[in-house]
Amino acid sequence: LRPQLLDRFGMHAEIRTVKDPALRVKVVEERTAFDQSPNVWIENYEEKQQELRNRIVAAQKLLPSVELNYDLRVKISEVCSQLDVDGLRGDIVTNRAAKAYASYNQRTKVTVEDIS
């Protein structure tokens, strides 16, 4: 994307092709299983999906009480500045993401590991 558009996104993921042959085979096998019988495949993963949904809902409820101390906010801004991030969007999004990550891990205080 052009820099003018990329700046509108606070965060993005870079997706790359899997290189490990065994993992590639696993992905192809899973896709084939899904194509052959999607309902069976969905049933096989339903429990894990429900666990993930429950964890996300719990994190959403905990999020308002998550604290990000001043020193860590300064560290986030230092890193954004060192990376020459234009504007404050990077600082804001990283603060939010750190709190969300702590909440997802069922904690009410952000740690340095949450921002590294």
Secondary structure, 3 states (H helix, E strand, C coil): CCHHHHCCCCCCCCCCCCCCHHHHHHHHHHHHHHHHCHHHHHHHHHHHHHHHHHHHHHHHHHHHHCECCHHHHHHHHHHHHHCCCCCCHHHHHHHHHHHHHHHHCCCCECCHHHHC
